[in-house]
Amino acid sequence: AGSGKIVAFDADATDGSEEPYGIAIAPAAAQDGVDGAVLMLVRGPAIVYGPELVWPAGISDAGKATAIAQLAAKGIVVRNA
């Protein structure tokens, strides 16, 4: 089920978007109903700098920790230093 399209990460969702697909390399947005192109890092090995990540508004520390663990399972390691 689903559209097969990448959507924004939502830690509170239950439709598959609760697991991050990857990390957008640069800020991007698509208008509602219009597909857009986004350069994504979807698997590693890679190390990214955690303080530069932009999280959804209202995400909890537990939600961030879960997402960071899910990214690590894809070989994308988040470091804070």
N, C-alpha and C positions, 0 to 999 in steps of 0.2 A: 504494500500500500504506500501511498505518498507520491509526490511528484518526481522524486529523484533529483530535485534541485537542492542546492546548498542554501540554507537559510541561517539567519542569525542564531547564535547560541543563546539558549534560555534555560538556565539551571532549574527552573521550576516547571518546565514543560514535561509532557509524557508522550510526545509524538516523535521522538528521535532527536529533536533539537536540544535536548538536555545533555547530550554528549557532544563536545566540540569536535567538529570535523577537522579543523586545523586552525591556523592563524593567518589572518589577512596580513600581507606584507606592508600594505599602505592603507590609509583610511579609504573607505569606499561606501557608496550608498546607491541603491537603485530606487527609482520611483515605484510606488505601488503599482503592481500589475505589469511592470516592465523588467525584463531580464537585464542584468548588468554583468560586466566582466570584472573579476577580482583576482589578483595574483595571490595565490595561497601557498603556504607551507603546510603540507598535509601529512608528511611523515619524515622521520629522521634517518640517520642521526643528525640532530641539530640541537643547539643550545640557544635559548632566547633569554633576553634580559627582562625579568619579571616586572620591574617598576615601569617599563614602557608599555606593558599590556593594558589595553582598555577593556574594562569589564562592564557588563550590563548594570544599569542603575539598580541598586538595591540588593545585589548579590551578597550573600553572607560569606564569612570567612570559610565556613564548612563547604559552601558551594564552590568557592575558588579552589580549595584543597582537592575536592573531588575532580574538578576540571583539570587541574594540574596533574593529578595522577592519571587521568584518562589520556592527556597529551603525552605523558611519559611512556605510557603503553604503546604509543605510536612512534616512540623514539625522539620526541620533542621534549627536551629537558628545560624546565624553567629555573633559572638561577637568579638570585637577588644580589649577587656581588660578582 
